């Protein structure tokens, strides 16, 4: 393994892990072999190349995963990248349920990591679906008319925060549920905060 400096926050995270501990350790070694910088972002080990996010290690109840931030741009020659939900535009995961799977795929994983680094070196960007392509619920538009500052505050949010709100507000089938969701988050939007801030 390269003499890449280990991040103490990642050491702490791994030492406290109750599930996927061995898998996290193996993934960490593979990623560090690819000469990425180890950081700790979004409460997870994150690996960067020239301050650009390449991969993140995270775990769930059923699996742990290596998440490629711009996975949508990778060729995926082995057909192993997974889009978490239909609303995730850029990131893709490779999922594991045991350390043996990771060990068997080590060479493939490194190939994908190196490809992700090349994507960053080339300056490639994911073409995100514009927020104008998302439906703005009628109930939300009505609130904009009632509270002009709400529309200004909403438009000042990052595209990701806007998208999260639009998806959350438009999901319920009943207008009453959509209205109550919007009401609940008006103050948060006015404060310039996202759905999960």
N, C-alpha and C positions, 0 to 999 in steps of 0.2 A: 504494500500500500504506500502511496505517496506520503511524504511527510507534511500533510495538510494539517493546519491547526484545527483542533477540535474545539467546538464552541461549548463553554461550560453550561450554558442554558440547555443545550441538547443533552449533555451528560446528565443533568438533573432530570430532564424529561424522561430519558430512558431508564434512569434508576428508579423512578416512581411508577413506571408503566407496570400495570398488573396483567395486561393482556398484550400479546404480540411482541413481548420483550426480545425474544431471540430473533424474530423476523425483522424488527426494527434495526437491531444490531447488524444483521447481515445486509440489509438494504443500505444502511449507513456506510458500511465498508465498500460496497459496490460503487455507490455514488462518489465517495471520496477518492476512489481509485481513478475517477474521471477528472480529477483535479478541479473540482468545483469548490467554492467557498461555502463553508457551513455557517448558516445563520439560524435564527429562531424567529419565525414570523407566524402570525395567526395561531399562536400557541402550538406550533408544530415545527419539526426540523425542516428547514427550507435551504435549498442549495442554489447558489447563484454563479453566474459568469459575468464578470465586469458589471456588477450591481444589477443584473437582469435575472429575474426568477426563472429557473430552469425546471427543477422538480421539488416536490414536497412529499414528505413521508407522513401518512396519517392512517389511523385505524378506525374501524367501525365494529359493530357487534359481530357481524358475519365474516368480515375480511379486513385485511390491512391492504394498503395500496401505495403505489408510487404514482403521484399525480404530476403530469406534464402540463405546465402552465399554458403552453401553446401547442398542446397535443393535436389539435385539429389540423395543424400544418405538417404533421409528420406523415410519412408515407404509410406507416403501419403494415410493413411487408408481411408480418406474421398474424395480422388480424386480431391483435390482443388488446388494443386500446378500447376503452369503454367510456361512453358519454354518460355521465351520472344521471342527468335528467334531460329532457328535451329542451329545457331553457338554458342549459350550460352551452355557451358558444365556443369557447377557446380550449378549456382544459379537458384532458382525457386521463383516465386511470388505467393502470395495470394492476389487477387485484390478485391477492394471494391468501391462501388459507393455512399454509404451513411453510416452514423454513426450507423444506426439501424442494418445493416448487421454485422458490427464489434461487436456490443453489443451482438447480437444473437450468434455469433461464439466465444465469449470470452474463454469459456472452451476449445474448440477445438484448438484455437490459442495457448493457454498456453501449451497444450499437444504437439503441434508441436515444440514450443520453447524449452520445456524441452527435447524433443527428439534430437533437434539440439545441445543442450548442451552436451547430452550424446555422440553424434557423436564426438564432440571435445574431451571430456574426454577419449574416446576410441582411439583417435589419428587417426581416419579414414580419408582417403584422396580420393578425386575424381580421377579416372584414366582418365587423360586428353588424348585426341587424340593427338598423337605426331605431331609436325609441319611437320615432314617428310611425314605424311599422307595427307598433304595439297598440292595441285598442285602449283608448282612454275611456273608462266607464262614464256614462252619462251623469251619474251621481257625482263623480269627481269634477266633471266640467261645470256642473251646477254650483259646486262649492267655489270654483274659481270665479264664477260670476258674483257670488255672494261676498267672497273674501279675495279681492284682487291681489293682496299680498301673498296669498297662498300659491297662486300661479307663478309669481315672481320667485318665491322661495323654492318651489318645485323645479323650475327651470334652472336655478342656480346649483342644484344638486348634481353630483357626478352622474354620468350616464348609467352606471351600474346601480346606483341608488334609485334613480328614476325607474329603471327597468324592474327592480325588486318591488317597488310600490305598485307599479301598474299591473304586474302579474298577480300580486297579492289582492289588490282591490277588485280586479276583474274576475277572479276565480269563482266566487260564490254565484250560484244560479239565481238566488233571490235578491231583489233590489234592497230589501231591508237589511240583509246581511252585508251587502256592499256598502250601504250608507253607514252602518255602525263601524265597519272597519275604517272607513275614511275618517269619520268623527274621531275615532280613537287616536289617529296619527296626525291630525291637523297641527297640533302644537309641536310635535316632533319635526314635521316638515318645516314649519315656520322657524324653528331653531337651527335648521340646516343639517339635521341629522337623518341618517338612513334608517331603514326598517329595523335593523338589528343593532344600531348604535346604542 
